[in-house]
Each structure stands twice: as C-alpha cells, then as structure tokens.
C-alpha cells in the first residue's frame, strides 16, 4: 500500500508515518516545515520529526506546500492508496492574528489536496484531520456543573456529531477547518471519493512540540521539566478529553480498511479519558516530582470552550475502536520523551 501523509512532520503526521512504515507500506510525507516560523520559535520543532522520519525505512520525504499544486502532484506521482491530510495551521489565537494565512493553509490547502487526489488517485481513501472547534461556541449551550477542580456536563456524556455548527462564533481557525471539513464531505458526495472527517479533540503524544498557543498538553510538560512559567486562561477548571496519537492513527487505519464509503466522526479520549487543566497540572507534578515554577491566570480567550468531551460512541461502533492509552500512561511517555530532548526546549 502507498500512503501519502500531508503535514508529515507534525504530531499526527509523524505518528501516522511511523505506523504505516512499520507495517511495510510505502509512505510519502510532505511538509513545508513552517511551524517554527508560524509560532516565532527559534529552535527545531517539526525539523526534529523531519529528521526522525529520515531514519525510517519506507518513508520518502518531500519538502513542499499543500497550497502548491505542483508540490502535491509530485507527492502523488505514481498514485497512492491512502491520503491522510494532517497538514494545517493549528493555532487558534494565531488564526486571529493572521486570518488570511490561516484560511490559505486550512481551507484552500485542503481543497488543493482533495482536487489533486481526485485527479491523480480518485480511488484513494482520504482522511481529513478536522477539529472540535468547528462546533464553536455552540458547545457552550450544554449546561455545566462546577465542581472543585473541573466543570462537567450536567446531562450528557459528550458532544455528538449532531451538534449544530451554525449561528455561532468559531474563531477564524474553526471556520477555516470547517471549510476543509465540508469540502471533504462534498468530495465524497459529488465525486464518489472514499472520505472520512475526524473531528478531533485534544490529541497529544511524543514528538509534540507544544507552545502556549497550541499543543497545551506537551507545553505543560515542557514547562514543568524546564522550569518555565505557564499561563492559564480562565480558572483552570476547563476540561478536555485526551487522545494519544497512536490511538488516533489506529482509528484512521480502521476506516481505511473498512467498507464505509464516507462519514464524519467525533474522536477523542471520550468520557473515560478527561482532565481539567488544574487536574493535569497536579498529575504532571505527581509524575515528575517537580513543582511548576509559576502558574499565572489571565482572562478567558474568545470562543474557548469550558468543556469539550467527545461522544465517541459512533466511531467506536462503526470502526470497532476504542482508546487504549490512558492519560496517565500517555503522560508518562511524553515526560520521558521531553526529558530526553530538553535541549530543544531551553
């Protein structure tokens, strides 16, 4: 099998590349390595993963931009059986600062990859990495209860795919990702492509270069181990369900090998794998034995959901899938990796 992975040097992309290469599949990864520049980071981030992928047999690397038709067609040359579209501008606050660039990468970039795939490999399975942010502030319509260390949903376990995406604020990031989400669905309906949209909650794992604006799970671990301060926007009781990257890739693979022609799935750790920021801080300190140097509190950010927990019943049933790696076990893996690579964070 030949697998093209866009954004192959990112968290999800690099784990997907490693997964398929380990199975003996031919893997092509394309990435423009612009993440560090986007976030104003003066050290390696995705470059680390790019170099890591070079060590894997069966992986071919192409430095290119998903917005460039020639680059994408080069990556598709010879045909592929699968496209995992993991490339994107991932920062919510950053999308507010650079909305044109955000749209160009997330919306137009997705359309370009879809159209190139339709021309070069129309029978390929196409997986789109979407986000819970497509639901925007509609998530806040769910009644909450406030407890000592977290908010909880009062009358439901999680957010299902039936929640409205309309008549609400999303941030530019949520809008640009929604455009790609809808185009991926449309290419299944109008062109008959096999596509799946995975609306992802909080995914994390080793080789994740987290910053304050994106990748908070890794960022908290990095800050703890390197003595850097962290900022909590809000009161710290906001809750997310955590999903380790390897579990996510397994769900992709189950769709790719299924008879499902097209569908939309909410995916995350689900109700059994949740944490608040306050609880996660305590968990990290308990695992490392190191107190955070400083925790500062600031006002809530626009459209920041107080609670987002995925209802994973649909994806679990359709793909016979469930998360295997608990937040505690995943955190241990992340702490070990960051501890081995602190030179990239100080």
N, C-alpha and C positions, 0 to 999 in steps of 0.2 A: 504494500500500500504506500502511496505517496501523499504526504501531508504537508500543506503549506500553513505556516503559523505567522500571522502578522503581529508586530509587537513582540517578536520572539525573545527579546532581551529583557522584557518585563517580568513581573512576578508570575502571572498566569502563563504567559507565553513560554518562559523558560522551563516551567514545570511540565507544560504540555510537550515541549520538545524533548525533554528528558524521558518522559513517559513513552512516547512513540519510538524514540531511538532505542530505548531498552528492549522494545518488542521486536526490533529488527526492521522497522519501517524506514523508508527514506523520508527524511524530514528537511524541508526548506524553511528557513526563517528569514523574515525581512524586518528590518528595524532601521530607523534613521538616527537612533541614539541621541535624541534631543531632550530627553527627560531632565538631565542635569541642568541644561541651559534653561529649560522652562521654569525650573524652580530656583534658579540662581545658585546652584550647588557647585562649588569649585573642586569637588573631588569626584572620583569614579562612582557611578551608581549602576546604570544599565551596562556600562562598559565592563563591569565585573562579570555580569551574566553573559555578555557577548564573548568574553574570553573563556568563560566556563564552557560555553557551548562548543567552542573550537576544539575542546578536548574530547568531545563525544563522537564516536563513530556514527556514521549515517546522517550527520547533520551538515547541511550546506547553508552557509550564511550569505545573505545579500544585504548590503547596506543600501537602503532605498526608502522612499517616502510613499506611503499608501495613497497620497494625493496625486502621484505622478503615474500616469497610465503606462508609460514605458517601463518604469520600475516594477510595477505589479505584473505586467505581462511577462517580463523577464523571469520573475519568480514563478509564474505559472507555466513557463515553457516546458513542453514535453507532457503537459497535462498532470492533474492531481486528482486524487480521490476524495480528499477532505480539505476544507479550508476552515481554520479556527481563527476568527478575526478578533484578536485580543489587543490590537493597537488602538491607542486613543489618548486624548488629553484627559487625565484623570482627576484634576484638581478642581473642586467646587469653588473655593474662593478665587482661584486663578482664572476661572471662566468669567467671573465678574470683571476682572481686570483686563482680560484680552478676549472679549466675546467673538471677534472676527476669527481669530486663530482657533479658538475653541470650536466654532462652527465648522471651519475649514477641515480640521482634523477629524472630528467626531461624526459630522453629518456628511459632508462631501466625501471625505475619505472612505466612509463606509459604502456610499453609493458607488464610488470608483472601484472598490474591491468587488462588490457584488456584480457590477457590469462586466468587469474584466473576467471574473469567474464564469459568468454566463456565456461569454464569448469563447473562452479557452477550454473550460471544463464544466459544461452545463449540467452534467450528472453528478458532480461532486456534492457531498454533504457540506452544508455551510452552517457554522456555529457562530452566533453573534454574542459577544460579551456585553450585555446590557446592564442596567443598574436599578436598584430600588428607587433612585432619585427620579425616575420617570413618573412616579406617583405624586411627587411633590408634596405640598402641604395637605393634600387630601388624607395623608396618613394621620395628621393631627386631628381629624374628625373622630377618630376612635377614642372612646372615653378611657381615661387613665386613672389609676390609683397611685398615690405617692406613698412609698414606704421608706424605711430608714436609709437605705443605700441605693434605691432604684425606683423608677416608675415601672408600672406594669399595666398591661391591657386589662380592663375590667371585665369584659365579656367575651373575649375571643383569644385564641392561642397565637394567631399570627395573621399576616396580610396575605390574602389570596390574589390570584390573577384577575379576579372580578372587580377589584377596587378601581374606581374611575381614575383616569389620567387627565380629565378635563377640568376647566374652570378653577384653576388653582395656580399658585406660584411654584416654580420648579428650580429656579436659578438657570443661567444660560447652560450650564453643564447638563442639567436634567433635560432641557429642551433639545440640545444637540444630540444627546444619547437617545432620546425618544425618536428623533428623526431617523437615526440608523435602525432603531428597533422596528419602526413601522415599515421602512424600506425593506428590511429583511423579511418581514411578513409578506409584503407585497410581491416580492420576487418569487415567493412560493406560490401565491395565488395566481399571478398573471403569467409567470414564465414556467411554472411547474417545477421549480428547484426544490430540493430537499433542504429545508432550513429549520433551525431551532433558535429561538431567542431565550437566553438565560438571564433573567433579571436578578443580578447578584446582590447579595447583602454584603457583609463585611468579610472579605477574603484576605487571608494572610498566609505567611509561610516563610521558610528560609529563602535567602536571596531577595528579600524585600527591603528596599531602601526607602524607609518611611521618612516623611517630613511632617512638619506641623500641619501643613495644608492637605496632605494626602498620605494614606498608609499609617493611620494613627497607632495601630497595634504594634507594628515594628518600631515606630518612632518612640513610643513609650519605653520599649525595651532598650533601644539605643540610648535614650536619655538617661535611663537608670544606670546602665553599665558604664557610661562615660561621664557621669556627673553633670549633665546638662539640665537646665530647668525646663518644665513643661507648663503649658497654659491650658486650662480647662475653660471652654466657652459654655457658660451656663453654670449649673450647680453640680455637675458630675454624676447626676443620677440617670442621665440618658443611657438607653440600653440598645445593644445590637446583638444579633446572633452571629457567631463566628464560624467560618468555614475554612478549613485548611485547604491549601491549593491542590494537593494531591487528590483529595476527595472530590473537589470540583472537576478536575480533569477526568476522573473516573465516570462522572455523570455525563460529560461530553461524549466519552467513548461509548457509553451505553446507548446514547441517542444515535450516534453514527452507525452503530451496528444493529439498530432496531429497524422495524418495518414502518415506523412513524415517518410520514412524509413532511409534515411541518407542525410546529406547536410553539407555545410560549410557556415558560416555566419560571416561577419564582424559586430561587435557590439560595440557601444559606445553611447555617448550622441548625436552624429550626428552634422550636421552644426549649429543647433539651440542652442547647449549647449557647446560652446567652450570658452576657455580663454587662454591668454598668461600668462607667469609667472609674468610679470610686472603687468598685469591687476588683477591677482589673489592676489598679494601682496596688492594692493590697496583695493581690495574687503575685504580682511581679516581685514585690518586696519580700514576700514569703519564700519565693523560689531562689532569689539571688542573695538574700540576706543584706541587701543594700537599701537604705532609705533614699527616696528621691531628694535631691539637693534642694529643690524649690518647686512648689506647685502653686501657680498663680491662677486666679479666677477672673474672667472677663465676661462681658455681656454675651448673650446668645447671638449666634450668627444667623443671617437671613435663611429661612427655609430649612433650618437644621432640625430634623425630626427628633422629638424627645425619645420616642421608642420606635424602632423598626425591628420586627421579628418576622421572618419569612414563614408562611404556611407552606411547608414542603410536602404536604400530603399528595398533591398532584404529581410532582416529579418523582416522588418515592414509589407511587403506584405504577405510573406509566413506564418507568425505567428500572423498576426493581432495585432502587438505590436508597442508601441512607448514609449519613456521615459516619465515619469510623474513628476519626481522630478527635478526641475531646479538646476543649480549650486548654485544659491543664497539660495534656501531653503535647499539644502543638506549641504551647508556650515554652515548654522545656526544649523542644527542638530549636525554636527561634533564639532562645537565650544562649544555647550552645553555639549556634552559628554566629551570632553577633559577637559573642565573647572571643571567637576565633578570628574575627575580622575587624577588631576595633580600630585599626589604623585607617579604615575608610570613613570613620565617623568622628574623628577628632582632629 
